[in-house]
Structures are given as C-alpha cells and as structure tokens.
C-alpha cells in the first residue's frame, strides 16, 4: 500500500490543490495565516455552515477548522456528528455556508476523487453481499487498481484467512474492521470514522483503538473520529471538538492545540 | 373462428353476483375495500364499453395512425397508474411513460418485422393492449421494489458511494433485484400456463369456437412476445428512474437518519 503524503506537503499533493500548495494559499490570507503559524496545516474549514437532514436543521451556523492529525468530534445523539462527516465526504451538501478542503471549496472538487481521498467509515457496517476480499477490492477496482487484500486486512487487525469469508456472516466487530480495511484500500489521506467502536465490547474497542493509533503512527493518516465517548475522544485525538445540538460548544485554544500537536503521536 | 358468443347485459349483471361475494367478504373481514370494489366494477364497465366502440372504429378505419394514437393513450394511462404503485420513486411518471412507449413500439415493430402478424389493426391493437398492460405491471413492480430497497438500504448505498462509486454503481445490486421482481411473475405464469391457469386469449378463442391448437398457437406467440416486452419496460423504467434518487453529485436525496 502506498504511503500517503504527510505534513505540510500533504495538502499540496492532494486532489484539491493540483499545481498549487494549499499552505501557500493559506499564507496569502495574511492575518489568519499568521495566527496559525504554529498550528498543523488545516484540512477542512467550515465557514458558517448550516445543514439539514430529513427536513430538520441539524447543523447551525458552524465555523470550524479541522487540522491534519487526529481530531475527535464528541457529542450526544442528534448533535450533528454524523452529519458533519457526511458533509466532509460530500454525501450531503450544506444549506448555507461553505466547506473547504485544503483551501478549495468542496463543491469545486471532483466528488468521486474527493471520496477516495477522504474516506468515510460509516457507523453501521454495510458490507456488500460478497466475500470480504471482494468488499476490500471494491473501491480500488472502480479505478482499475490492484491491491494486497491480506496486507489491508492486517492493517485493520484481521487475519488473512478472513478474505474468503462471506461479508454477511461476520460479527459486528469483524464487519467494522472490514469496513476500515475497505476504506484503507482507497489509500486515503483522511479517514472519517463514525463511531467505529459503538457496537463493540470493551476488548474489541481496545483493539480498534490500538489499530487506529497504529495506523496513524505507521501511515501518518489523518482522521476525524466521531464519538459520544469523551474519554475515547481524549485517548485517540490531538484535539477534541464538542458538538451540542448542531453547534460547536467547545474548541481547544490555539496554544492548547500547538502543545497538543507538539506532544502528539510520532509521524513517519 | 366460427362464431362470436352473444353476451347480453343481463348475463353481465348476473356476474355481479360474484362481486357481491367479494363485497360480503370485505364487510365480514372489515377490509374496507367495498368502495374500491364498487369503483372497479363501474370503471371496468364504462371503460370496456367505451374502448369496445373505439376499437370497432379503429378496425373499421384500418388506420395504423389510429393504432399508434390508441397505444399512446394506453401508455399515458398506464404510466399514471404505475406511478401510483411506486410512490417512493421520485418523478416516476416520465420513466414509466418512456418504458411503456418503448415496450409497445419495439414489440409491435418486431412482431410485424418478423412476420408474426400482418400490420393490421385487428392484430396490433389487441397485442399492443396486452403489451402495455403487462409492461405497466412489470415496470410498476420493478420500480416499487427499487424504491423500497433504496429506502431500506440507504446506509449501504451511502457506504458504497463513500468509496467513490457513482450512483449507478452504488445501486447496481438493487437494480438487479428490482428487475428480477418485475419479470419473474410473467416467467412463472408462462411456465405454469395451461397447468394452473388458462390465459385469456386462448379461452376467448375457444369460447368463440376456434380450434384448440389454433388458439394455443396464438396464445404461445402472445406469451413469448410479452416476455420480451416486460423485460424492455422494466429495464427502461428502472434505468431511467434510478437517477432520480440521486443528485448530480452522486448524493442520495433521502439519506439515512441522523444517529
């Protein structure tokens, strides 16, 4: 599996900034760029974003920056956490406001390429009714790319013997790991993880958390992880954003962010 | 055919005795279908009587243009009816209209081109009517299944979209299932025809005095033609309607609920 670019160049090499570094773009925004000089590069910027789901407003005028690294979005049911991930993956568009990825509006990007680069792992396991191997191959096959299924299963913490098992005959925890392997097969720059341990027992939850920490250390993948468990949010992330009823209720200060990043996990 | 049976209005009224049984069952089981049964009885009487005169006119005029108009009107009414049976499919009317129109046109052109029937209203009108009727049922069943499956599998469809699949790729397994749902009933009835039910055309010809083998041959042609036409109608309706579930950015219009 090719290793994604990391650090300040990551955005520069992404689909959203072909031929132009997003770091440069941000620095051009004078004051704001100077204030963030010690912060990691910003992946997503939400500017006064409001969004609805099922006809009800679930996101209210949210302004938020999500930098590279590990961000957890914590909040209770109906707080808009899953909607945030769907907006970042463009499974939904905001009613108003703008979302940028590496400095460029999401709406200006090729949506299929964006979804391969910013891969979403949904809360409920939803595998295709084929083998585990075919599930993992599905995304890369869309662009004619071959992958090593065993290696990806290993990254997600599953033995290679799972490859030929039927996707619908797995436990919820195993399915969630296959969903993770399926997303990793896209060689994403960012993982959007929607409550990846919500249906797991304590032991399985610990193993998934170890897998995520390991992935970040080995591959340098950034992730935005949604959880209702604040303790998990603090265990797994450099920074925590709290959502309440579709509004950001708490964001870390710039200084706290810088110190969190300085002491953050090793990157390769 | 040697003679047509002479059915009087009194005999038709006598058949209403069986309708009374249906009404009685509805009342007894509180099915609340008495109104629908009454509407069905009145509508079928008016519609069949009216269309009898229309078909008589078309036969007398020997005009292929009138055949086309008649089939087109049937397709429009068929699309309206089928739309009502697939309420979860957004903007289903146009895909259904095109599906019924294409099935009717393609089938009639083929039966004439293959020399199965001569290009005369006496053949094309009844065949066209059966094609549109069966196509309407198959297309409605297919679309209804597609709508229900997409609503029930919204999470799976979005999970597939999230992997970079297009809308068409994301619903491919559901499309396959919905097409099977639309076509399988006719395949089953073709398999069991003559064993557990007698098809209407054959029965009509026998009642009119035709030789049994001649009636069977005509019925076989119709069954084979209908298999092709329902396949055309189902695939056209589903392929055109599936796009209506998505935005141009490959987003499901009705996504899963917030958790």
Interface residues (C-beta under 8 A of the other chain):
Chain A: X53 X54 X58 X77 X78 X80 X82 X83 X86 X89 X90 X91 X92 X93 X107 X111 X112 X113 X115 X116 X119 X120 X122 X123 X124 X126 X128 X129 X138 X139 X142 X143 X179 X182 X183 X186 X195
Chain B: X153 X155 X156 X158 X159 X160 X161 X162 X163 X164 X165 X166 X169 X173 X247 X249 X250 X251 X252 X254 X255 X256 X257 X258 X259
